[in-house]
């Protein structure tokens, strides 16, 4: 029997094995056939196919490239090559291969669909959408193409259209996990947390072996502050795919929120080992360093994130914050905040930051979102940092001052900006009732654990005071007015809430410049003249306004005033 006949016999035996999905024996026959007919395009192409079926992608690519070199118009080999490029994350090469296929035959729906996937991976979502719509035009019941179309629409923030695309796929087959995953992702984007979890759970009920759904579930649970549940979801994702960089990132983010910095750093490190250009992981590293007051290392991490993605808004904010705390030249800090503002960072907060640098008009008060967010994230470490590290003793000083001007132990007391309850702890023994109000829910949770307050309220300070008509004998604000520059609304609101002869006690940071200033620390300082003017205007008798060290600031005393005023 000739070499040609042997090659044909082995080739047809291989095809029979392929029809039976016995790809290993098919591969062996094709290899033998290739010995008799080297350079045979049909044999090389089928070797590429059976290698791909066995997940031998390097071999599949090599066979496909050899076949294409001999026959450049070989669509089947081009399809194998494009698939290998896609799985190897060489998406530009995959796109080029699909373009060749479409030129040769524009009516292959799978080629348009897979081209759309590659374009999405390259971030070219509008182009991806066009390819996917071409696939659907050729094959209207192509479920995967509808799912992929939904993914492209989601990235284009066309959320209603994305949901409609997923629903079309589910109308064809209600048991498509990836369609439920897509719905979960859209609901997560929209902050519809319950609907997102329900969609992820539906996907996982169809197949628990879907790391992306576990990831989505973890991300929603992280937003909901269900940290233990989030860690469990990320663990499930990583159990199924230990090389899932996004799940390592999610785990790092949760651990960072829990202040478990060593574990968080390890998780970010694993994410970066898998994806060295993972911008969000560099940003997470920066946040760890920032929280640990390693501002130079934080700056380096934020800069690495920005080198990878110059439009990463949060990294510009982090860069500005690190530069500010490192006391760099104002222009470099201003440039970072300006860039963040240009890229869409919260305008009120960025304008406030720039005002502290003299680049915007002096605002009357700190943005409420800024204060609430800062103290929500600060709650766990607040007392350690303030009392131990910064030597903060103002609650003790205020309590001692109050003793000088009131002997009563049956006062209805309002602790304004009560935080974790440091002031309340000092004054509880003098209270008939003790009410705390604060803008930060997390700080109030800490105060609640002390079990010393009769009532704790999460509210804006002035708004709350205006609802309290002669309800209190004593109103205290320890280190609160550093976040309120203009006190002209506070004084009459306190006057409204206090009974006649009631005491208004507070602390401020001190300045000799005008009425009040906003410092680069993002805290306000007030002049003694301003405090006396307000006291006179709103009918408070000044018992004392005396100098007092507020706390330490970078190892130096920070000077302020302690004031006790009496309501007329």
C-alpha positions as CSV (number, residue, x, y, z in Angstrom):
1,X,0.0,0.0,0.0
2,X,1.3,3.4,-1.0
3,X,2.0,6.2,1.4
4,X,-1.0,8.1,-0.1
5,X,-3.3,5.1,0.6
6,X,-2.0,4.7,4.1
7,X,-2.6,8.4,4.8
8,X,-6.1,8.2,3.4
9,X,-6.9,5.0,5.5
10,X,-5.6,6.5,8.7
11,X,-7.4,9.9,7.9
12,X,-10.8,8.2,7.5
13,X,-10.3,6.1,10.6
14,X,-9.5,9.4,12.5
15,X,-12.7,11.0,11.2
16,X,-14.7,8.0,12.5
17,X,-13.1,8.4,15.9
18,X,-13.9,12.2,15.8
19,X,-17.5,11.4,15.0
20,X,-17.5,9.3,18.2
21,X,-15.8,12.0,20.2
22,X,-12.8,9.8,20.7
23,X,-10.4,12.6,20.1
24,X,-7.3,10.8,21.6
25,X,-7.5,7.9,19.1
26,X,-8.3,10.3,16.4
27,X,-5.2,12.3,17.2
28,X,-3.0,9.1,17.1
29,X,-4.4,8.2,13.7
30,X,-3.9,11.7,12.3
31,X,-0.3,11.8,13.6
32,X,0.4,8.5,11.8
33,X,-1.3,9.8,8.7
34,X,0.9,12.9,8.8
35,X,4.0,10.7,8.6
36,X,2.8,9.4,5.3
37,X,1.6,12.8,3.9
38,X,3.6,15.6,5.5
39,X,2.1,19.0,4.7
40,X,-1.4,17.6,4.1
41,X,-3.7,20.5,5.0
42,X,-6.7,18.4,5.8
43,X,-4.6,16.3,8.3
44,X,-3.0,19.3,9.9
45,X,-6.4,21.1,10.2
46,X,-8.0,18.1,11.9
47,X,-5.0,17.7,14.2
48,X,-5.6,21.3,15.2
49,X,-9.3,20.5,15.8
50,X,-8.7,17.3,17.9
51,X,-5.9,19.0,19.9
52,X,-8.3,21.9,20.7
53,X,-10.9,19.4,21.8
54,X,-8.4,18.0,24.2
55,X,-7.5,21.4,25.5
56,X,-4.0,21.1,24.0
57,X,-4.0,24.7,22.8
58,X,-0.3,25.1,22.0
59,X,-0.3,22.0,19.8
60,X,-3.6,23.2,18.3
61,X,-2.2,26.6,17.5
62,X,1.0,25.1,15.9
63,X,-1.0,22.7,13.7
64,X,-3.4,25.5,12.7
65,X,-0.6,27.9,11.8
66,X,1.2,25.3,9.7
67,X,-2.1,24.6,7.9
68,X,-2.7,28.3,7.3
69,X,0.8,28.8,6.0
70,X,0.1,26.2,3.3
71,X,-3.5,27.3,2.7
72,X,-4.2,30.9,3.9
73,X,-7.9,30.6,3.1
74,X,-8.4,27.6,5.5
75,X,-11.4,28.8,7.5
76,X,-11.5,25.8,9.9
77,X,-7.8,26.3,10.8
78,X,-8.4,30.0,11.2
79,X,-11.2,29.3,13.6
80,X,-9.0,27.0,15.7
81,X,-6.2,29.6,15.7
82,X,-8.6,32.4,16.7
83,X,-9.9,30.3,19.6
84,X,-6.4,29.6,20.8
85,X,-5.5,33.3,20.7
86,X,-8.7,34.0,22.7
87,X,-7.9,31.5,25.4
88,X,-4.4,32.7,25.5
89,X,-5.7,36.2,26.0
90,X,-4.0,37.4,22.8
91,X,-7.2,39.2,21.9
92,X,-5.8,41.5,19.2
93,X,-4.5,38.4,17.4
94,X,-7.8,36.7,17.8
95,X,-9.6,39.7,16.4
96,X,-7.3,39.7,13.4
97,X,-8.0,36.0,12.8
98,X,-11.8,36.5,13.0
99,X,-11.5,39.4,10.5
100,X,-9.8,37.0,8.0
101,X,-12.5,34.5,8.5
102,X,-15.3,37.0,8.0
103,X,-13.7,38.3,4.8
104,X,-13.6,34.7,3.5
105,X,-17.2,34.0,4.7
106,X,-19.3,36.8,6.2
107,X,-22.2,34.4,7.1
108,X,-20.6,32.4,10.0
109,X,-22.5,33.6,13.0
110,X,-20.0,32.0,15.4
111,X,-17.2,34.1,13.9
112,X,-19.1,37.3,14.5
113,X,-20.0,36.2,18.0
114,X,-16.4,35.3,18.9
115,X,-15.1,38.4,17.3
116,X,-17.4,40.4,19.6
117,X,-16.0,38.6,22.6
118,X,-12.5,39.5,21.6
119,X,-13.4,43.1,21.0
120,X,-15.0,43.2,24.5
121,X,-11.8,41.9,26.0
122,X,-10.0,44.8,24.4
123,X,-12.5,47.3,25.8
124,X,-13.9,48.0,22.4
125,X,-17.5,47.6,23.5
126,X,-19.3,49.5,20.7
127,X,-17.4,47.5,18.1
128,X,-18.2,44.3,20.0
129,X,-21.9,45.2,20.0
130,X,-21.8,45.6,16.2
131,X,-20.2,42.1,15.8
132,X,-22.7,40.5,18.1
133,X,-25.7,42.1,16.4
134,X,-24.3,40.7,13.1
135,X,-24.2,37.2,14.7
136,X,-27.8,37.5,15.8
137,X,-28.9,38.8,12.4
138,X,-27.5,35.6,10.9
139,X,-28.9,33.4,13.7
140,X,-31.7,35.0,15.7
141,X,-31.9,32.2,18.2
142,X,-28.2,32.2,19.0
143,X,-28.4,32.3,22.9
144,X,-24.7,32.9,23.6
145,X,-24.7,35.9,21.2
146,X,-27.7,37.4,23.1
147,X,-25.8,37.0,26.3
148,X,-22.6,38.5,24.9
149,X,-24.7,41.3,23.4
150,X,-26.0,42.0,27.0
151,X,-22.5,42.1,28.3
152,X,-21.5,44.7,25.7
153,X,-24.6,46.8,26.4
154,X,-23.8,46.7,30.1
155,X,-20.3,48.0,29.5
156,X,-21.9,50.8,27.4
157,X,-24.1,51.5,30.5
158,X,-27.2,50.7,28.4
159,X,-28.6,48.8,31.3
160,X,-32.2,48.4,30.2
161,X,-31.1,47.1,26.8
162,X,-28.7,44.8,28.5
163,X,-31.5,43.3,30.6
164,X,-33.6,42.9,27.5
165,X,-30.7,41.0,25.8
166,X,-30.3,38.6,28.8
167,X,-34.1,38.1,28.9
168,X,-34.1,37.2,25.2
169,X,-31.5,34.6,25.9
170,X,-33.5,33.3,28.8
171,X,-36.7,33.2,26.6
172,X,-34.8,30.8,24.4
173,X,-33.6,28.7,27.4
174,X,-34.4,29.7,31.0
175,X,-31.5,27.5,32.3
176,X,-28.6,29.6,31.0
177,X,-26.4,30.4,34.0
178,X,-24.4,33.1,32.1
179,X,-27.6,35.0,31.3
180,X,-28.5,35.0,35.0
181,X,-25.0,36.1,35.8
182,X,-25.4,39.0,33.4
183,X,-28.6,40.1,35.0
184,X,-26.9,40.0,38.4
185,X,-24.1,42.2,37.1
186,X,-26.5,44.8,35.8
187,X,-28.5,44.9,39.0
188,X,-25.2,45.2,40.9
189,X,-24.3,48.2,38.7
190,X,-27.6,49.7,39.5
191,X,-27.2,49.1,43.3
192,X,-30.3,46.8,43.3
193,X,-28.6,44.5,45.8
194,X,-31.5,42.1,46.5
195,X,-32.2,41.6,42.8
196,X,-28.5,41.1,42.1
197,X,-28.2,38.4,44.8
198,X,-31.3,36.7,43.5
199,X,-29.9,36.6,40.0
200,X,-26.5,35.3,41.1
201,X,-28.2,32.7,43.3
202,X,-30.2,31.5,40.3
203,X,-27.1,31.1,38.2
204,X,-25.4,29.2,41.0
205,X,-28.5,27.0,41.4
206,X,-28.0,26.0,37.8
207,X,-24.2,25.4,38.3
208,X,-22.3,26.0,41.4
209,X,-19.1,25.8,39.3
210,X,-19.3,29.4,38.1
211,X,-16.6,31.5,39.8
212,X,-17.9,34.7,38.2
213,X,-21.2,34.4,40.0
214,X,-19.5,33.7,43.3
215,X,-17.4,36.8,42.6
216,X,-20.5,38.9,41.9
217,X,-22.2,37.6,45.0
218,X,-19.1,38.5,47.0
219,X,-19.0,42.0,45.5
220,X,-22.6,42.7,46.5
221,X,-22.1,41.4,50.0
222,X,-19.0,43.6,50.4
223,X,-21.1,46.6,49.5
224,X,-23.7,45.5,52.1
225,X,-20.9,45.3,54.7
226,X,-21.7,41.6,55.1
227,X,-18.0,40.9,55.3
228,X,-18.0,37.3,56.5
229,X,-20.5,36.3,53.8
230,X,-18.4,38.2,51.2
231,X,-15.3,36.4,52.2
232,X,-17.1,33.1,52.0
233,X,-18.3,33.9,48.5
234,X,-14.8,34.9,47.3
235,X,-13.5,31.6,48.9
236,X,-16.0,29.7,46.8
237,X,-14.8,31.5,43.7
238,X,-11.2,30.8,44.4
239,X,-11.9,27.2,45.3
240,X,-13.1,26.8,41.7
241,X,-10.4,29.0,40.1
242,X,-7.4,29.7,42.3
243,X,-6.0,32.0,39.5
244,X,-9.1,34.3,39.6
245,X,-7.4,37.6,40.1
246,X,-10.7,39.5,40.6
247,X,-11.7,37.2,43.5
248,X,-8.3,37.9,45.1
249,X,-9.0,41.6,44.7
250,X,-12.4,41.3,46.3
251,X,-11.0,39.4,49.2
252,X,-8.3,42.0,49.6
253,X,-10.9,44.8,49.6
254,X,-13.0,43.1,52.3
255,X,-9.9,42.4,54.5
256,X,-8.8,46.0,54.0
257,X,-12.2,47.2,55.3
258,X,-11.8,44.9,58.3
259,X,-8.3,46.4,58.9
260,X,-6.8,43.0,58.5
261,X,-4.0,44.6,56.5
262,X,-1.4,41.8,56.4
263,X,-4.0,39.4,54.9
264,X,-5.3,42.1,52.6
265,X,-1.8,42.8,51.4
266,X,-1.3,39.1,50.7
267,X,-4.5,39.0,48.7
268,X,-3.6,42.0,46.6
269,X,-0.1,40.4,46.1
270,X,-1.8,37.3,44.7
271,X,-4.0,39.4,42.4
272,X,-0.9,41.2,41.1
273,X,1.1,38.1,40.6
274,X,-1.7,36.9,38.3
275,X,-2.3,40.2,36.6
276,X,0.7,42.6,37.1
277,X,-1.2,45.4,35.4
278,X,-4.3,45.0,37.7
279,X,-5.0,48.7,38.5
280,X,-7.5,48.1,41.3
281,X,-5.0,45.9,43.2
282,X,-2.3,48.6,43.0
283,X,-5.0,51.0,44.3
284,X,-5.8,48.6,47.2
285,X,-2.1,48.4,48.1
286,X,-2.1,52.2,48.2
287,X,-5.0,52.2,50.5
288,X,-3.4,49.8,52.9
289,X,-0.2,51.9,53.1
290,X,-2.3,55.1,53.5
291,X,-4.3,53.6,56.4
292,X,-1.0,52.5,58.0
293,X,0.3,56.1,57.6
294,X,3.0,55.0,55.2
295,X,2.2,57.8,52.9
296,X,5.3,57.5,50.7
297,X,4.5,53.9,50.0
298,X,0.9,54.8,49.4
299,X,1.9,57.5,46.9
300,X,4.1,55.0,45.0
301,X,1.2,52.5,44.7
302,X,-1.2,55.2,43.6
303,X,1.3,56.3,41.0
304,X,1.7,52.7,39.7
305,X,-2.1,52.6,39.3
306,X,-2.1,55.8,37.4
307,X,0.8,54.7,35.2
308,X,-1.5,51.8,34.1
309,X,-4.7,53.9,33.9
310,X,-4.3,57.6,33.9
311,X,-8.0,58.0,34.2
312,X,-8.4,56.1,37.4
313,X,-10.2,58.8,39.4
314,X,-9.9,57.4,42.9
315,X,-6.1,57.0,42.5
316,X,-5.8,60.7,41.7
317,X,-7.7,61.5,44.9
318,X,-5.4,59.1,46.8
319,X,-2.4,60.7,45.2
320,X,-3.5,64.2,46.3
321,X,-4.2,63.0,49.8
322,X,-0.8,61.3,50.1
323,X,1.0,64.4,48.8
324,X,-1.0,66.6,51.2
325,X,0.0,64.5,54.2
326,X,3.6,64.3,53.0
327,X,3.4,68.1,52.9
328,X,4.5,68.4,49.3
329,X,4.3,71.6,47.4
330,X,0.7,72.8,47.1
331,X,0.8,72.9,43.2
332,X,1.4,69.1,43.0
333,X,-1.5,68.4,45.4
334,X,-3.7,70.9,43.5
335,X,-2.9,69.2,40.2
336,X,-3.9,65.8,41.6
337,X,-7.3,67.1,42.9
338,X,-8.0,69.0,39.7
339,X,-7.4,65.9,37.7
340,X,-9.7,63.9,39.9
341,X,-12.4,66.6,39.6
342,X,-12.0,66.6,35.8
343,X,-12.4,62.8,35.7
344,X,-15.7,62.9,37.7
345,X,-14.8,62.7,41.4
346,X,-17.4,64.1,43.8
347,X,-17.4,67.8,42.9
348,X,-18.4,69.0,46.3
349,X,-15.6,67.1,48.1
350,X,-13.0,68.0,45.5
351,X,-13.9,71.7,45.7
352,X,-13.6,71.4,49.5
353,X,-10.2,69.9,49.2
354,X,-9.1,72.6,46.8
355,X,-10.5,75.3,49.1
356,X,-8.2,74.0,51.8
357,X,-5.4,74.8,49.5
358,X,-6.6,78.3,48.7
359,X,-7.8,77.3,45.2
360,X,-11.5,77.7,45.7
361,X,-13.7,80.1,47.8
362,X,-13.9,79.2,51.5
363,X,-16.9,76.9,52.0
364,X,-19.1,77.4,55.0
365,X,-18.9,73.8,56.1
366,X,-17.4,70.4,55.3
367,X,-19.5,68.3,52.8
368,X,-21.7,66.0,54.8
369,X,-20.8,63.0,52.6
370,X,-17.1,63.6,53.2
371,X,-17.5,63.7,57.0
372,X,-19.9,60.7,57.1
373,X,-17.7,58.6,54.9
374,X,-14.5,59.6,56.7
375,X,-15.9,58.6,60.1
376,X,-17.7,55.5,58.9
377,X,-14.3,54.2,57.7
378,X,-12.5,55.6,60.8
379,X,-14.8,54.1,63.4
380,X,-12.9,51.0,64.2
381,X,-9.6,52.8,64.8
382,X,-10.9,56.1,66.0
383,X,-10.2,55.8,69.7
384,X,-6.8,54.2,69.3
385,X,-5.7,56.8,66.8
386,X,-7.2,59.8,68.6
387,X,-6.5,59.1,72.2
388,X,-3.4,57.0,72.1
389,X,-1.6,58.3,69.0
390,X,-2.8,61.9,69.0
391,X,-3.0,62.4,72.8
392,X,-6.6,63.7,72.5
393,X,-8.0,64.7,76.0
394,X,-10.6,67.3,75.1
395,X,-13.6,65.2,76.6
396,X,-11.7,65.2,80.0
397,X,-11.0,69.0,79.7
398,X,-14.6,69.8,78.8
399,X,-16.0,67.6,81.6
400,X,-13.7,69.4,84.1
401,X,-14.8,72.8,82.8
402,X,-18.5,71.9,83.1
403,X,-18.0,71.0,86.8
404,X,-17.0,74.6,87.4
405,X,-20.2,76.0,86.1
406,X,-22.8,73.4,87.0
407,X,-23.1,71.2,90.1
408,X,-26.2,69.3,88.9
409,X,-26.2,65.6,88.4
410,X,-29.6,65.4,86.8
411,X,-29.0,67.2,83.5
412,X,-30.7,66.4,80.2
413,X,-27.5,66.4,78.0
414,X,-27.0,66.5,74.3
415,X,-23.7,65.1,73.0
416,X,-23.4,66.8,69.6
417,X,-21.2,64.8,67.2
418,X,-21.0,62.1,69.8
419,X,-18.8,59.8,67.8
420,X,-17.9,56.6,69.7
421,X,-19.0,58.1,73.0
422,X,-15.7,59.4,74.5
423,X,-17.5,62.6,75.6
424,X,-20.5,60.7,76.8
425,X,-18.4,58.5,79.0
426,X,-17.0,61.5,80.7
427,X,-20.4,63.2,81.3
428,X,-22.8,60.3,81.9
429,X,-22.6,60.6,85.7
430,X,-24.0,64.1,85.5
431,X,-26.9,63.1,83.2
432,X,-30.5,62.4,83.9
433,X,-30.8,61.6,80.2
434,X,-28.0,61.5,77.6
435,X,-28.7,61.9,73.9
436,X,-26.1,61.5,71.2
437,X,-26.3,62.7,67.6
438,X,-23.8,62.0,64.9
439,X,-23.7,61.9,61.1
440,X,-21.8,58.6,61.0
441,X,-23.8,55.4,61.4
442,X,-20.7,53.4,62.1
443,X,-19.5,55.8,64.9
444,X,-23.0,55.5,66.5
445,X,-22.7,51.7,66.4
446,X,-19.5,52.0,68.5
447,X,-21.2,54.5,70.9
448,X,-24.1,52.1,71.2
449,X,-21.8,49.4,72.5
450,X,-20.9,51.6,75.5
451,X,-24.6,51.4,76.7
452,X,-24.4,54.8,78.2
453,X,-26.8,56.8,76.0
454,X,-30.5,56.9,76.4
455,X,-30.9,57.8,72.7
456,X,-28.6,57.8,69.7
457,X,-29.6,59.6,66.5
458,X,-28.0,59.6,63.1
459,X,-28.7,63.1,61.7
460,X,-27.3,66.4,60.5
461,X,-26.5,68.4,63.7
462,X,-28.3,71.7,62.8
463,X,-31.3,69.9,61.4
464,X,-31.7,67.9,64.6
465,X,-31.2,70.9,66.9
466,X,-33.9,72.8,65.1
467,X,-36.4,70.1,66.0
468,X,-35.6,70.3,69.8
469,X,-37.4,73.1,71.6
470,X,-35.9,73.7,75.1
471,X,-35.2,70.0,75.5
472,X,-31.7,70.1,77.1
473,X,-29.8,71.6,80.0
474,X,-26.4,71.0,78.5
475,X,-25.2,70.8,74.9
476,X,-21.6,69.7,74.3
477,X,-19.5,69.6,71.0
478,X,-16.1,68.1,71.5
479,X,-13.9,68.4,68.3
480,X,-17.0,68.9,66.2
481,X,-16.8,72.4,64.9
482,X,-13.5,71.6,63.2
483,X,-15.9,70.3,60.4
484,X,-18.2,73.4,60.5
485,X,-16.6,76.6,59.5
486,X,-19.6,79.0,59.7
487,X,-21.2,78.6,63.1
488,X,-23.9,81.2,62.5
489,X,-26.5,78.5,62.1
490,X,-25.2,76.4,65.0
491,X,-25.5,79.0,67.7
492,X,-29.2,79.9,67.2
493,X,-30.0,76.2,66.8
494,X,-28.3,75.4,70.1
495,X,-30.1,78.4,71.7
496,X,-33.4,76.9,70.5
497,X,-32.6,73.5,72.0
498,X,-31.3,74.7,75.4
499,X,-33.5,75.6,78.4
500,X,-32.9,78.9,80.1
501,X,-29.6,78.9,82.0
502,X,-28.5,75.9,80.0
503,X,-24.8,75.5,79.1
504,X,-23.2,75.3,75.6
505,X,-19.7,73.8,75.8
506,X,-17.4,73.1,72.9
507,X,-13.9,73.1,71.6
508,X,-12.4,74.5,68.4
509,X,-9.0,74.8,66.8
510,X,-7.5,78.3,67.2
511,X,-6.6,80.9,64.5
512,X,-5.9,84.6,64.5
513,X,-7.0,85.0,60.9
514,X,-10.5,86.5,60.4
515,X,-13.5,84.5,61.7
516,X,-12.5,81.0,60.6
517,X,-10.1,79.4,58.2
518,X,-9.9,76.0,56.4
519,X,-6.5,74.4,56.9
520,X,-4.7,71.9,54.6
521,X,-5.7,69.3,57.2
522,X,-9.3,69.8,56.0
523,X,-10.2,71.0,59.4
524,X,-11.6,74.5,60.3
525,X,-10.0,76.8,63.0
526,X,-11.9,79.7,64.6
527,X,-10.9,82.9,66.2
528,X,-11.8,84.0,69.7
529,X,-13.2,87.2,68.3
530,X,-15.6,85.2,66.1
531,X,-16.8,83.1,69.0
532,X,-17.4,86.2,71.2
533,X,-19.3,87.9,68.4
534,X,-21.6,84.9,67.9
535,X,-22.1,84.5,71.6
536,X,-23.2,88.2,71.9
537,X,-25.4,88.0,68.8
538,X,-27.3,84.9,69.9
539,X,-27.6,85.9,73.6
540,X,-25.1,83.6,75.2
541,X,-23.2,84.8,78.3
542,X,-19.5,83.8,78.1
543,X,-18.4,81.9,81.1
544,X,-15.0,81.1,79.7
545,X,-13.2,80.9,76.4
546,X,-9.7,79.6,77.3
547,X,-6.7,78.3,75.4
548,X,-6.3,74.6,75.4
549,X,-4.2,72.0,73.5
550,X,-6.6,70.1,71.4
551,X,-4.4,67.2,70.5
552,X,-1.1,66.4,68.8
553,X,-0.5,67.1,65.1
554,X,2.6,65.4,63.6
555,X,4.1,65.4,67.1
556,X,3.4,69.0,67.9
557,X,0.7,70.6,70.1
558,X,-2.3,71.8,68.2
559,X,-3.7,74.9,70.0
560,X,-7.4,75.5,70.4
561,X,-10.0,77.0,72.6
562,X,-12.4,75.5,75.2
563,X,-15.6,77.5,75.6
564,X,-18.4,77.4,78.1
565,X,-21.3,79.7,77.3
566,X,-24.6,80.1,79.2
567,X,-28.0,80.4,77.6
568,X,-29.9,83.5,78.6
